[in-house]
Amino acid sequence: MTAPTVERLASALRLDSGEPVLVLYGPGTGDSFVCTDYQQRDCNGALWHLLKAAGFTRIAFSSFSEPLYFLDEESRALSVTGARARAGRGRMTQITGPQGDRVQFSAEARANAGAPSGGGSILPSYGLQTLDAYLKQDRIPTAVVIERAEDYLAHMTPRDQLADRIGNWVQGRAGTNRNICIFVFTVDTMDRVVEQVTDLRLFNTFAEYVRRRAGNQPNSAGGFVSMPGPAELERLLDLARVRHGLTVRNWPEYQKLPGKMDGSEPTLASTWLAKMAALGTGTELSADRLMRSSVKSTSTAQEQLDALVGLENVKSHITRLRAYARVQAERAKAGMNTGEDRSNHMIFSGNPGTGKTTVARIVGQLYQEIGLLRRGHLVEVDTSDLIAGYVGQTAIKTSEVIDSALDGVLFLDEAYRLTERDRGGFAGEALDLILTRMENDRDRLLVIAAGYTGKMRDFVAANPGLRRRFPDQNVIEFLDYPPGQLFEILVGFLAAKGHTIDPAMMKLLRRIVEALYAKRDEASFGNAGEMRNLAQAIDEHWASRVDRLSGTMGLEAAVKQPLLPEDIPAKYRDLAP
């Protein structure tokens, strides 16, 4: 019988990396897991099955509150105390079967084995000594799991011995020793793991070990435990449906529900389970009931694109890319040859305020709708989110950003900064990793690099790999909005603030916008950003006038005043002829 597993934990637990110490982190480490046998387990229970299936005979667990415990009888029997040790048991939440009971050393067992006496569990020093002995020997394949590692490192005593032991564990293994130690952190990023370990000061060897290896894709010492994916969500739905007596009336729609859940805001399995438990016996299980707070806009990507002001050349380009992507997807579904792999990565070039970020978000949804991206979400970053100040940290930060964008869009704003010479070697380190992941993860990642037109040309020319990954047909130029469209955008901003506009004011605003456009710096004009600033300045001057009027007519009547020419700041009024 195949051992039960769960996809997101199996992919994070990189047992093929050859590393003696592994780190698990991310929001999923504290989550529930619905495994392939449709059983709900916590992280320890799911890990136990994965490690057992990988050939580890003895699997030991340790935490600050319980220095040494086991989830199965075989591991306990193979402890250094031998088969004489009896079990004092405490049930594990949400775990059933052989991994379902924590097996600790009882007081009588400790006495028989010569272990130090203590309270309800063994002494920390003895637990640490025992774990060290397990990892050093190579007769019994052993895995050690340290849960809530940040608390363990901060509070376990004696700390100097703990630091020395961990320092030895990360040094490597000799001969046939393939034992491993897994540290499970509850923080969301590897950057935070390194930061927490570094701040403890005693664990310099461990901190350096993690720092050096964390960015070494794909064989990394760090594994990110994500939210549940479609396969696990499908099992989760079936489990909760049976467990809570939920009903299904529309089975075709029900079968689409895992995909909708996966495409919504990232959500823990435990949260989905709690939502379904709250529905009540006999309730119909549907997207409307389950995802009221999670569903995306009901407008399609194409409808959102069509609703944007102007951008006709952009709309035409995106529509053409969409058509090609749909045809290629249909070819693949039919088993037809789709030709050489084509890069989907794009460059959006142009001045600020021309809608690049908005269009990038729409492209993500568009590609999700046609099946090229699983989630289609947007992760927007600039170079400060990627580059660190010391060796090794840039790879960690960049890897984490890319991991967060998988199955969606990574939007690199001012991407040209990655190739500017004065940025130093760390920028090059980030770019090299991005190029690698753009290729290795091309089925799960769409990268859109954005910036000023001239600088983006220099960006692509700076590295042959960029030219290959950003073909000319995927470069989209975002032109400055003409005066008529800028005026339309400005009126939209003012209307969104609830203003009515006096006809004389309308005429004056149009002339001001035309003057701003005529006098613009073509290399840096802010477009919609300039209109937003103008709308904000007008709103503030209007509010000052309303405040003065409120003394005679009352505030309720004053706030109904329309916008008048006098509400335009002088520096803008002076632009109008």
C-alpha angles and dihedrals in degrees: 000000000000114000115248115255141170121223103224094049094043091053092047095049099076099194090161093061093090091227120140092214126041131188126212119193141152138086092298096065091080095039135101118253127213103208129204091268088059092247121136113230139168122239095273093050093049091046091051091059094046093049093045091051089050091060103262108146098187118044116181129185130204136183137164091263096040112033094190133013140143136215097209138042095236093060091047092050090052092053120119088259090064128216091318092080113101125208129251104193137209120178118247116227114253094357125119133172129035092330092050103091127063107229111209132172110266121218091254092049091051090052092049092048096044092246118154113269121240144133126308095324139025122286116271092238092054091046091052091047090051094049090049091053091050093053096046098053120075102196096088118041101238137188123189120199120200109198124205087011095186091061092041093055094043099048112018113111144252084036098185090056090046091053091049094048094049090046088057093046093057093049092082140255134278132216116343095342109130098160117138140201119210121201112201113203124187096211120107102232139042088230088064091048091055091044093051095046092045092050090058088064096197092077099063095136092051092045092051091046093054093041093054097045103036095081095042099110130226097006099051132160088222125072122192114218105208137189117287118286130218097279093051091043090054090054090043091055093050092046094050093043092057096037096052100031095244120169134226122205101166107046097179089056091044090056089056093051097088090056092049091048091049091049094052127081110310107273133181119245089237089057093051090048091050091050091052093045089055093054094078134230114304095018116139112250105226140145091250093058098037101041107035091127097035111048120109126235113304090226115098120239091251091052091051091048092050091050093060117105112252119326091129095160090048093049091050092050094048092047090053092049090048092052092050092047092050092051092048091050091051091048090053092048090053092049093248124147108263094191125232119350108274122210115239094189114119143201120218109196129182145081124312119277096034096117101262096140093044092051091046089056090049091049089055091053091044092054090046091053093054093044102252093113125036097214107006095206122153125239109190118197141159128205094276088065091056108035126073132187102245140046116285098011095088091059090051094049094044093047092051092050091050092046090053090053097049112127088020144050127304107203112199108197116202087005092172089078088076091067101039110117096224090061092077132215097312091068088052089051090054092047093050091053092047091051091050094049092045087062101036094044099034091127091055104032136060114191119199114188116197139186147107113330099242094043092049090055088054089046094057092043093052096073131027089217091061093055090053094048096042105046118193093251089061095054110103121191116214105206125206112270113254117239095264093055092043088054090050090051092049093051089049091055091050093046090051088059089055098253129151113206127222112234092239088051090053092056092047093049091052091054091047092052091049090051092049090052094047093050096041125128099244091208097056111013111151098218109183089013090060090050091050090052091049092049091050092050091050091048092052093049090047090051090054090053091047090051091054092047093049090074091067105027103023128253095268091060095037095058089060091065113121122233113275131191090257088065090069113094114247095245089062097039090055090061093064115090 
